[in-house]
Amino acid sequence: SDIDTLVLDEADKMLNLGFKEEMTRIFDLLPEKRQNLLFSATLGKEINTITEMLLHNPVKIEIAPETENLDLIKQTGYRVTEEKKGPLLRYLIKSQNLKQVLVFTSSVHKADSVVHKLKQNGIVALALHSQKSQGARTDALRYFKSGEINVLVATDLASRGLDIPALPVVINYELPRSPKDFIHRIGRTGRAGVEGIAISFVCGE
C-alpha cells in the first residue's frame, strides 16, 4: 500500500518472455494511484498491451539509439544441419578449450535439452530462462561469472541487461527472429574494449 512508483525495465519483453501472470499478480497488489515508468531498448507492438494495462495519458520520451560498436567482435558462422548442432557445439568447446561460453537458444525446451546433452558429455553447464525461479537464475549467473560452470545456455531473457565483464564467447545455437535481438545477443561479448568472439550456427531454414 505504500508503493507510489512502479518501474518496469525492458517492458516490451516482459509479456512475451512468459511473465504476464506474475506481472498481473503484482499489479493487483499495488495501489491504483501510482506513477508507472516503463523503459525499453526497443519499443515494439508488445508495448501497447502494457500501455493499455498501466498508463493514463502517458508521456513518451524517445532517445535515438547509439550505433553498436561491433568492431571488437569477431563473427563466425557455421553452416550446419540441425542434428549436427549438438556435436559441433561440444567439439568447439572441447577442441578450443573454451572456459566461459554463453549459448543462446530460441526456446526454453531447447535450452534444457542442450544443457542435458552437454552434461552427458562431461561439460559443466546450466540453463537460464523464464521457467527457472529467480533464485535459480541468480545462482546460475553467479556460478557462470565465477567460473564454476563453463557454459550458460540461455534464451533471449539473457540477451538484455546481462553484463559479464570480458565474456570471451557467445554462440547462437539457434538464430533469433529479429536483427535487433541478434545485436543484443552478440553484444554480450566485445565489451569495455575487450575483444570477443560470436559464433552462429546457420541451418538451411
Buried (B, 14 or more C-beta within 10 A) or exposed (E): EEEEEBEBEBBBBBBEBBBBEEBEEEBEEBEEEEEBEBEBBBBEEBBEBBBEEBBEEEEEEEEEEEEEEBEEBBBEEBEBEEEBBBEBBBEBBEEEEBEBBBBBBBEBEBBBBBBEBBEEBEBBBBBBBBBBEEEBBEBBBEBBBEEEBBBBBBBBBBBBEBEBEEBBBBBBBBBBEEEBBBBBBBBBBBBEEEEBBBBBBEEEE
